Amino acid sequence: MSGAVHPYDAALGALLREQRLDALVKQRDLAEALHVTRATVTRWEQGIRGLNVATLLTLADTLGIPGSHLLPEAHRERLDPTLAAIVHILLTRPDLVPTVQAMLEMLIEDDAGE
């Protein structure tokens, strides 16, 4: 077996670490939740050990994120650039979601009334 880390495993590992840190979850706690060792989580994050789809989705569920957030950018669903910018803002500023939702509902009601 080669010691080389596959680029996808490295990218997925970096995304896993980023999402875990964003969720304020320690490696030890994630390992406990998944019934694996902390060393296994470390290997995933370093890209040394690959993940199967079931484990990837279980990780996402445990972190409370969509599975797509653990996929490299090249494999995520493509959005219109303007829509992607709006989604990015809402993801980084969740406090704006209720306001934006209310505004959209008002616009939809106005369109329906015309």
C-alpha positions in Angstrom: 0.0 0.0 0.0 1.3 3.4 -0.9 1.8 6.1 1.7 0.6 8.8 -0.6 -2.6 10.7 0.5 -5.2 10.9 -2.2 -6.1 14.6 -2.9 -9.8 13.9 -2.3 -9.1 12.3 1.1 -6.9 15.3 2.0 -9.6 17.8 0.9 -12.3 15.9 2.7 -10.2 15.7 5.8 -9.6 19.4 5.8 -13.3 20.1 5.4 -14.1 17.6 8.2 -11.7 19.4 10.5 -13.0 22.8 9.6 -16.6 21.8 10.1 -15.8 20.0 13.4 -14.0 23.1 14.7 -16.9 25.4 13.5 -19.3 23.1 15.5 -17.0 23.4 18.5 -16.7 19.6 18.7 -13.6 18.0 20.0 -12.0 15.0 18.2 -12.6 12.9 21.3 -16.3 13.7 21.4 -16.7 13.1 17.7 -14.9 9.7 18.1 -17.2 8.8 21.0 -20.3 9.7 19.1 -19.2 7.5 16.1 -17.8 4.6 18.3 -14.3 5.0 16.8 -11.0 6.1 18.4 -9.7 9.7 18.4 -6.8 8.4 16.3 -9.3 7.4 13.6 -10.7 10.9 13.6 -7.2 12.3 13.3 -6.4 10.0 10.4 -9.7 11.1 8.6 -8.8 14.8 9.1 -5.2 14.2 7.8 -6.5 12.4 4.8 -4.5 9.3 5.8 -7.7 7.2 6.1 -10.5 7.5 3.6 -14.2 7.6 4.5 -17.0 5.6 3.0 -20.3 7.2 2.1 -22.1 5.9 5.2 -19.4 7.2 7.5 -19.3 10.6 5.8 -23.1 11.0 6.1 -23.0 9.9 9.8 -20.2 12.5 10.4 -22.4 15.1 8.8 -25.4 14.1 10.9 -23.3 14.2 14.0 -22.0 17.6 13.2 -25.5 18.9 12.2 -24.5 19.8 8.7 -25.5 18.6 5.2 -23.3 15.9 3.8 -22.4 18.1 0.9 -20.5 20.4 3.3 -17.9 17.6 3.6 -17.4 17.4 -0.2 -14.7 19.2 -2.0 -16.0 22.4 -3.8 -15.7 20.8 -7.2 -18.3 18.2 -6.2 -20.9 20.4 -4.6 -24.1 21.4 -6.3 -23.6 24.5 -8.5 -25.7 27.5 -7.8 -26.2 30.7 -9.8 -23.4 33.0 -8.6 -25.9 35.6 -7.2 -27.8 32.9 -5.4 -24.6 31.4 -4.1 -23.6 34.8 -2.7 -26.9 35.1 -0.9 -26.7 31.6 0.5 -23.1 32.4 1.7 -24.3 35.5 3.5 -27.1 33.7 5.1 -24.8 30.9 6.2 -22.4 33.3 7.8 -25.2 35.6 9.2 -28.0 33.3 10.3 -29.5 36.2 12.3 -30.6 37.6 8.9 -32.6 34.5 7.9 -35.9 35.5 9.6 -35.8 39.0 8.0 -35.0 37.7 4.5 -37.7 35.0 4.9 -40.3 37.6 5.9 -39.3 39.8 3.0 -39.6 37.0 0.5 -43.0 36.0 1.9 -44.2 39.6 1.5 -43.0 39.7 -2.1 -44.7 36.4 -2.9 -47.9 37.6 -1.3 -47.7 40.9 -3.3 -47.2 38.9 -6.5 -50.1 36.6 -5.8 -52.4 39.6 -5.1 -51.7 41.3 -8.5 
